Amino acid sequence: MIMQVAYHTKAFAFVRELDDARGARVRRVIRLLEERGYALRMPFSKSVAAGLFELRVVGALQVRLLFFFHKDQAVIAHAFFKKTEALSHKDIEYAQKVRGTYMADS
């Protein structure tokens, strides 16, 4: 069964504005999430906080998409270029805020 993927508005805009090469790599990893759903693991996905996961797109400039699961759907809450070794607490907190708002609204 294919898992549905939804996007927070800012995450969708980020993915849509990527250049062709990066956009293709990001879409490939999103397709893996659709196909494997909850079973997707490293090197493509890992848990970063309670109920929050990252999609990992490696390359010269790494892309991260923070997402969560809700009602058999994966919701991409935040997308950004990763510039440091560790994820920023600010990025995690933003994705958690989006998750909280999303859960409260549905």
VEXMI-964160 format. One line per 10 residues: number of its first residue (from 1); their letters; for each residue x, y, z of C-alpha. Coordinates in pm, whole numbers. Layout:
<nodes>
NUM	a	X/Y/Z  ...
</nodes>
This chain:
<nodes>
1	mimqvayhtk	0/0/0  131/343/-94  150/587/196  8/929/127  250/1219/182  126/1566/277  333/1882/308  332/2186/531  312/2492/303  672/2606/359
11	afafvreldd	811/2254/312  622/2218/-15  757/2553/-139  1113/2450/-48  1089/2121/-241  919/2286/-539  1195/2548/-568  1491/2305/-571  1699/2288/-887  1643/1990/-1119
21	argarvrrvi	1922/1766/-984  1848/1818/-614  1474/1810/-675  1506/1471/-846  1705/1328/-553  1452/1464/-301  1157/1326/-498  1330/986/-513  1359/973/-133  998/1091/-92
31	rlleergyal	892/806/-324  1078/565/-93  876/705/198  555/652/0  655/293/-84  801/183/250  611/407/493  676/316/855  944/64/749  1181/323/594
41	rmpfsksvaa	1510/330/786  1872/441/754  2037/555/540  1721/733/419  1534/801/742  1586/811/1116  1410/929/1430  1519/1272/1556  1269/1329/1839  958/1167/1982
51	glfelrvvga	728/1114/1684  950/1314/1449  1172/1171/1175  1409/1301/911  1439/1209/545  1804/1229/449  1912/1339/103  2290/1335/77  2507/1521/-169  2741/1817/-186
61	lqvrllfffh	2463/2014/-18  2254/1789/205  1877/1828/224  1671/1726/525  1295/1687/544  1149/1651/891  823/1456/899  578/1275/1123  309/1013/1079  -58/1092/1132
71	kdqaviahaf	-357/875/1042  -163/652/799  -12/956/631  339/1101/638  340/1478/683  652/1671/582  666/1952/836  996/2122/751  1257/2108/474  1598/2275/464
81	fkktealshk	1962/2252/360  2171/2091/634  2491/2287/681  2629/2143/1005  2697/1794/1140  2409/1796/1389  2051/1901/1329  1968/2241/1470  1741/2247/1775  1563/2537/1603
91	dieyaqkvrg	1476/2315/1304  1352/2034/1530  1147/2275/1742  990/2428/1431  888/2083/1300  749/1990/1642  544/2312/1645  404/2231/1298  327/1877/1418  146/2008/1727
101	tymads	-63/2249/1520  -143/1979/1264  -249/1730/1531  -467/1989/1707  -642/2079/1380  -726/1723/1278
</nodes>
